[in-house]
Amino acid sequence: MPVRLKLRDIAFFERPVHFARPFRFGAITINGTPQLFVRVEIEVEGRGSAVGASAELLVPKWFDKRPELSPAQTVDGLRRSLQIARELYLARTGFLTAFDLHASCIGAQVATCAKRNIPALAAAYGPAEIDKAILDGLLRAVKTNFFDGMTGNIAGIDARLSPDLKETDFSTFLSGRKPLPRVAIRHTVGLDDAVEGEGGVADVRDNADARYFKLKLSGDPAADAARLARIGKELDTLGYEYKVTLDANEQYADLAALRTLVDRLDCEATLRSISSRLLYIEQPMPRDVTRQSPLGSLAGRGFIIDEADDSYDAFPSARALGYHGISSKSCKGLYKSIVNATRAAKWSADGEKFFVTGEDLTCQPGLALQQDLALGALLCLEHAERNGHHYVDGFGDAPATEAQAFAAAHPDLYADTGQGIRLNIHHGDLLTGSLHATGFATSVHPDWSALAPLEQPKSPWE
């Protein structure tokens, strides 16, 4: 049953994250970026007060890819999104369900951000991070875990933002969840990552025995085909079966360029290793082009949207264009992920397959990874892009005591390698047992004293 709460305070912090190796996707290469931390204080009806937390990287040039903006400016856009959301959420008084808060603010959030020249995908970031922290506090106050709380719809999710669904669709979907005990990692191969040799895609010391691989595309069909052929040749040396997904991060200019790539996948012998194991292709074209371009005969390849998922009606709109899937990312909103998973289950009951996928490379060990992993396990996503550990050295700039606290509370997820705490990957899988702790998938909060306040965004967001 839903439980109501009052929001008392929201505080934002950040910490620098330096990458152990550069990561290139689309038109940008990242060597580091701040990680956001959210701390909320709530009063829960009949249960007293509680503190909740969440975390996420402030990723440049993903939520907002406009070429006239620098990477730093797009990070500032996310900071401004957070500040706008804070004002809207704290303006709500009285006892409300967690979803009441979200649903009553998201429209004003998008509209206010639009006036500040912040696109809808970036606008959703602020509410997404606040919602996770609120849910953490709520679950702690009622002394239950994420999985039990969500199967009972503790947040009060309803159909007000998704009129294509009925209230009973949510109760049916959530009550039937059987969270996965383990989720396979999908190892991301960035555009600057090595293909052959040491540190290459088939190096088990680097890919952690992954059985799933996510391969980034550049938008150039010839260059992408040549690189995929090299990757397929290397992956064939693994000695076990594997699957792949492709992600273009909006780099294919139009349907003509995309069709050229797909034709090569369908016809060229050197690409057979990849094409025969290809599960789906993610967000090939820019979000604006996507909305104007029905896939037609290409739809059979199983395309999904990611960056184009910037509203509650994005999935139904994409379905009408021939897309069969959509990504789940807690940085885009956990409630939207649940709504879309409910849609996929309902639509698939008629025989045609629709699906939700786990796509979030940037989740760092600790709060961000655990909360997004738990969301995927609840939605029964058997594999998920989970490669923050590959680009960042363990817990990065977090104090050693903080990393050790997470490892002690979640020993199935982390291990001391002798060179610091690292993610503990079991034959290509992450275990979810300790995520059943009271709260939103964590027994531990960060060391708040070791964090800096969120930086004030600079122009053009002022």
C-alpha positions in Angstrom: 0.0 0.0 0.0 1.2 3.5 -0.7 2.7 5.5 2.2 2.6 9.3 2.4 5.4 11.6 3.4 6.3 15.3 3.7 9.5 16.5 2.2 11.6 18.6 4.7 14.9 19.3 2.9 16.9 18.5 -0.1 20.7 19.0 -0.3 23.1 18.5 -3.2 26.8 17.6 -3.1 29.4 16.6 -5.6 32.8 14.9 -5.8 35.2 14.8 -8.7 35.6 11.4 -10.6 38.8 10.9 -12.6 38.7 8.2 -15.2 41.3 5.6 -15.4 41.1 5.6 -19.2 39.3 7.9 -21.6 35.8 7.0 -22.8 34.6 8.1 -26.2 31.0 7.9 -27.2 29.5 9.9 -30.1 31.4 13.1 -30.6 32.9 13.4 -27.1 35.8 11.9 -25.1 35.4 12.0 -21.3 38.4 11.8 -18.9 36.5 12.7 -15.8 33.3 14.5 -14.5 31.7 15.2 -11.1 29.5 12.8 -9.3 26.3 14.1 -7.8 25.0 13.1 -4.3 21.5 13.9 -3.1 20.5 13.9 0.6 16.8 14.4 1.5 15.1 14.6 4.9 11.5 13.4 5.0 8.7 12.9 7.5 6.7 9.7 6.9 3.1 9.6 8.0 2.9 7.7 11.3 6.6 6.6 11.0 8.7 9.6 12.0 11.6 11.1 10.0 14.2 9.6 7.8 17.1 10.5 5.6 17.5 9.2 2.0 20.3 9.4 -0.5 21.1 8.9 -4.2 24.1 9.4 -6.5 24.8 9.8 -10.2 27.5 11.1 -12.5 26.9 14.6 -14.0 27.6 13.3 -17.5 28.6 16.0 -20.1 27.2 16.0 -23.6 24.8 13.1 -23.2 21.6 14.7 -21.9 22.3 17.8 -24.1 24.4 17.3 -27.2 24.0 20.8 -28.8 27.3 21.6 -30.5 27.3 25.2 -29.4 27.6 24.2 -25.7 30.8 23.1 -24.1 30.9 19.9 -22.0 31.1 22.1 -18.8 28.0 24.0 -19.9 26.0 20.8 -20.3 27.0 19.8 -16.8 25.9 23.1 -15.5 22.5 22.5 -17.3 22.1 19.4 -15.1 23.0 21.4 -12.0 20.3 24.0 -12.9 17.9 21.1 -13.5 18.5 20.0 -9.9 18.0 23.4 -8.5 14.7 24.0 -10.3 13.5 20.6 -9.2 14.4 21.3 -5.6 12.3 24.5 -5.6 9.3 22.7 -7.1 9.5 19.7 -4.8 9.9 21.7 -1.6 6.9 23.9 -2.6 4.6 20.9 -2.2 3.2 20.8 1.4 1.1 18.2 3.2 1.5 14.5 3.1 1.8 13.0 -0.4 2.9 9.7 -1.8 6.3 9.6 -3.4 4.7 9.4 -6.9 2.4 12.2 -6.0 5.4 14.4 -5.5 7.0 13.3 -8.8 3.8 13.6 -10.9 2.8 17.0 -9.5 6.2 18.4 -10.3 7.4 16.9 -13.6 5.3 19.0 -15.9 6.4 22.3 -14.3 9.9 21.0 -14.2 10.0 20.5 -18.0 8.3 23.8 -18.7 10.5 25.8 -16.4 13.7 24.2 -17.8 12.5 24.9 -21.3 12.3 28.6 -20.5 15.9 28.3 -19.4 16.9 26.6 -22.6 17.4 23.2 -21.0 16.0 20.3 -23.0 13.5 17.8 -21.7 16.0 14.9 -21.2 18.2 17.2 -19.0 15.1 18.5 -17.2 14.2 15.0 -16.1 17.6 14.6 -14.4 16.7 16.7 -11.3 13.5 14.9 -10.4 15.1 11.5 -11.2 17.8 12.0 -8.6 15.5 13.5 -6.0 13.0 10.7 -6.5 15.6 8.0 -5.8 16.7 9.7 -2.5 13.0 10.2 -1.4 12.3 6.5 -2.1 15.4 5.5 0.0 14.2 7.5 2.9 10.7 6.2 2.6 11.8 2.6 2.6 14.0 3.2 5.6 11.2 4.8 7.5 8.9 1.8 7.0 11.8 -0.6 7.5 11.5 -2.5 4.3 13.6 -3.1 1.2 13.3 -1.9 -2.3 11.9 -5.1 -3.8 9.2 -5.7 -1.2 8.3 -2.0 -1.2 7.9 -1.8 -4.9 6.0 -5.0 -5.4 3.5 -3.5 -3.0 3.7 -0.2 -4.8 4.8 1.8 -1.7 5.4 4.8 -3.9 1.8 4.9 -5.2 2.5 4.7 -8.9 -0.6 5.3 -10.9 -1.7 6.1 -14.5 -2.0 9.9 -14.4 1.2 10.3 -16.5 0.5 7.4 -18.8 -3.2 7.5 -19.8 -2.7 4.6 -22.2 -2.5 2.4 -19.1 -5.0 1.4 -16.4 -4.4 1.5 -12.6 -4.8 -2.3 -12.6 -1.9 -2.6 -15.1 0.5 -1.4 -12.4 -0.8 -3.6 -9.6 -0.7 -6.6 -11.9 2.8 -5.8 -13.1 4.4 -4.9 -9.8 2.8 -7.6 -7.7 4.1 -10.2 -10.2 7.8 -9.1 -10.0 10.3 -11.8 -8.9 13.6 -9.9 -8.6 16.6 -11.5 -10.3 19.3 -12.9 -7.9 22.0 -12.0 -10.4 22.3 -9.7 -13.4 24.9 -10.2 -16.1 27.1 -7.2 -17.0 27.2 -6.0 -20.6 30.7 -4.8 -21.2 30.9 -1.6 -23.1 33.5 -1.1 -25.8 34.1 2.6 -26.3 35.2 4.1 -29.6 38.8 4.6 -28.2 39.0 1.3 -26.5 41.5 -1.4 -27.7 40.1 -4.1 -29.9 43.0 -6.6 -30.1 45.7 -7.7 -27.6 46.2 -6.7 -24.0 43.2 -4.7 -22.8 41.2 -5.6 -25.9 37.7 -6.9 -26.1 38.6 -10.5 -25.5 41.0 -9.9 -22.6 39.3 -11.6 -19.7 41.3 -9.5 -17.2 39.6 -6.5 -18.7 36.1 -7.7 -19.6 35.5 -9.7 -16.4 34.3 -12.8 -18.3 31.4 -10.9 -19.8 29.0 -12.8 -22.0 27.3 -9.6 -23.3 29.1 -6.7 -25.1 27.8 -3.3 -26.0 29.7 -1.9 -29.0 29.7 1.9 -29.7 29.2 3.1 -33.2 30.6 6.3 -34.8 27.9 7.0 -37.4 30.2 6.2 -40.4 28.9 2.9 -41.9 32.2 1.9 -43.5 34.3 2.7 -40.4 31.8 1.0 -38.1 31.6 -2.1 -40.3 35.4 -2.4 -40.4 35.6 -2.0 -36.6 32.8 -4.5 -35.9 34.5 -7.1 -38.1 37.6 -6.7 -36.0 35.7 -7.0 -32.8 33.8 -10.0 -34.0 37.0 -11.8 -34.9 38.4 -11.1 -31.4 35.2 -12.1 -29.5 35.1 -15.4 -31.4 38.3 -16.4 -29.5 36.5 -16.3 -26.1 35.6 -19.9 -26.3 32.0 -19.4 -25.1 28.8 -18.0 -26.5 28.2 -14.3 -26.4 25.7 -11.7 -27.4 26.1 -8.1 -28.6 24.2 -4.8 -28.8 25.1 -1.7 -30.8 24.8 1.9 -29.7 25.2 4.8 -32.0 24.4 7.6 -29.4 22.5 9.6 -32.1 25.5 9.6 -34.5 23.7 8.2 -37.7 22.4 11.2 -39.5 19.4 9.7 -41.1 17.6 6.5 -42.2 19.7 6.2 -45.4 23.0 6.0 -43.4 21.4 3.6 -41.0 20.1 1.4 -43.8 23.7 1.2 -45.2 25.0 -0.2 -41.9 22.1 -2.7 -41.6 22.6 -3.9 -45.2 26.3 -4.6 -44.4 25.3 -6.4 -41.3 22.9 -8.5 -43.2 25.1 -9.3 -46.2 28.8 -9.2 -45.3 30.5 -12.5 -44.2 33.1 -10.6 -42.1 30.2 -9.3 -40.0 28.4 -12.6 -39.5 29.9 -13.1 -36.0 28.3 -9.8 -34.9 25.1 -9.9 -36.9 24.2 -13.4 -35.8 24.5 -12.4 -32.1 23.0 -9.0 -32.3 20.1 -8.4 -29.9 19.2 -4.8 -30.8 20.6 -1.4 -32.0 20.3 1.5 -29.6 19.4 5.1 -30.5 20.9 5.2 -34.0 19.7 8.7 -35.0 19.5 12.1 -33.3 16.4 12.4 -31.1 14.7 15.0 -33.3 15.3 12.9 -36.4 14.1 9.8 -34.7 10.7 11.3 -34.0 10.2 12.1 -37.7 11.6 8.8 -39.2 9.5 5.6 -39.2 11.8 2.6 -39.4 9.8 0.8 -42.0 11.5 -2.5 -43.0 14.4 -1.8 -40.7 12.2 -2.4 -37.7 12.9 -6.1 -37.9 16.4 -5.6 -36.4 14.9 -4.6 -33.0 15.7 -1.0 -32.4 15.4 0.8 -29.1 15.4 4.5 -28.1 17.5 6.0 -25.3 18.3 9.7 -25.7 14.9 10.1 -27.4 13.2 8.9 -24.2 12.6 12.3 -22.7 8.9 12.1 -21.8 6.2 9.7 -20.6 4.8 9.4 -24.1 8.1 8.6 -25.8 7.7 4.8 -25.8 4.2 4.8 -27.3 5.4 7.3 -29.9 8.5 5.2 -30.7 6.4 2.1 -31.0 4.3 3.8 -33.7 7.6 4.4 -35.6 8.6 0.7 -35.4 10.8 0.6 -32.3 10.3 -2.3 -30.0 12.4 -1.3 -27.0 13.4 1.4 -24.7 16.2 1.8 -22.1 15.8 1.8 -18.4 18.1 4.3 -16.7 17.5 5.6 -13.2 19.1 8.9 -14.2 16.1 9.3 -16.6 13.6 8.4 -13.8 12.9 5.2 -12.0 9.1 5.7 -12.3 9.3 6.1 -16.1 11.3 2.9 -16.2 8.5 1.1 -14.3 5.8 2.6 -16.5 7.6 1.6 -19.7 8.2 -2.0 -18.4 4.5 -2.2 -17.6 3.8 -1.1 -21.1 6.2 -3.6 -22.6 4.6 -6.5 -20.7 1.1 -5.4 -21.6 1.9 -4.9 -25.3 3.8 -8.2 -25.5 0.8 -10.1 -24.3 -0.6 -9.7 -27.9 2.3 -11.7 -29.3 4.6 -9.0 -30.6 7.7 -8.6 -28.5 8.4 -5.3 -26.8 11.1 -4.9 -24.2 13.0 -2.7 -21.8 16.8 -2.9 -21.6 19.4 -1.9 -19.0 21.6 0.9 -20.3 23.8 2.8 -17.9 27.6 2.8 -18.2 28.2 5.7 -15.8 26.9 4.2 -12.5 29.8 4.3 -10.1 30.3 1.7 -7.3 28.2 2.7 -4.2 24.7 4.3 -4.3 24.4 4.9 -8.1 25.4 1.3 -9.1 23.3 -0.4 -6.4 20.1 1.6 -7.0 20.2 1.2 -10.8 21.1 -2.5 -10.5 18.2 -3.0 -8.1 15.8 -1.3 -10.5 17.0 -3.7 -13.3 16.7 -6.7 -11.1 13.1 -5.7 -10.2 12.3 -5.3 -13.9 13.9 -8.7 -14.6 16.5 -7.4 -17.0 18.9 -10.3 -17.3 21.8 -8.2 -18.5 22.7 -4.5 -18.2 25.4 -2.2 -19.4 27.5 -1.9 -16.3 30.9 -0.6 -17.0 31.6 2.3 -14.7 34.1 0.1 -12.9 36.0 -0.2 -16.2 36.6 3.5 -16.7 37.1 4.5 -13.0 39.5 2.9 -10.6 37.3 1.3 -7.9 35.6 4.0 -5.8 37.7 6.7 -7.4 38.2 9.7 -5.2 35.9 8.5 -2.4 37.6 8.1 1.0 38.9 4.6 1.7 36.7 4.3 4.8 33.6 5.0 2.6 34.6 2.3 0.2 35.3 -0.1 3.0 31.9 0.6 4.5 30.1 -0.3 1.3 32.2 -3.5 1.0 31.4 -4.6 4.5 27.7 -4.0 4.0 27.6 -5.5 0.5 30.2 -8.2 0.4 28.6 -9.9 -2.6 29.1 -6.7 -4.7 32.6 -5.6 -3.6 35.9 -7.1 -2.8 39.3 -5.9 -1.5 41.8 -6.6 -4.2 44.8 -5.5 -2.1 44.8 -2.3 -4.1 41.5 -1.0 -2.9 37.8 -2.0 -3.1 36.6 -3.1 -6.5 33.4 -4.3 -7.9 33.1 -8.1 -7.4 32.0 -9.7 -10.7 31.1 -13.4 -10.4 31.7 -15.1 -13.8 30.3 -12.1 -15.6 27.4 -11.5 -13.2 26.6 -9.1 -10.3 24.8 -10.6 -7.4 21.8 -8.8 -5.9 21.3 -10.5 -2.5 22.6 -7.6 -0.4 20.4 -5.1 -2.3 17.5 -6.5 -0.2 18.8 -4.3 2.7 16.4 -1.9 4.3 16.2 1.2 2.1 16.8 1.7 -1.6 19.3 -1.1 -2.3 21.9 0.2 0.2 22.8 -0.2 3.9 25.3 2.6 3.6 25.3 6.3 2.8 28.3 8.3 1.6 30.5 10.2 4.0 28.7 13.5 3.7 31.6 15.4 5.4 33.9 14.3 2.5 31.7 15.9 -0.2 31.6 19.5 -1.5 28.4 21.4 -2.0 27.0 21.3 -5.6 28.7 24.0 -7.6 26.6 26.9 -8.7 25.8 26.7 -12.4 27.3 29.5 -14.6 26.0 31.2 -17.7 23.9 30.5 -19.8 21.8 29.0 -17.1 21.7 32.0 -14.8 
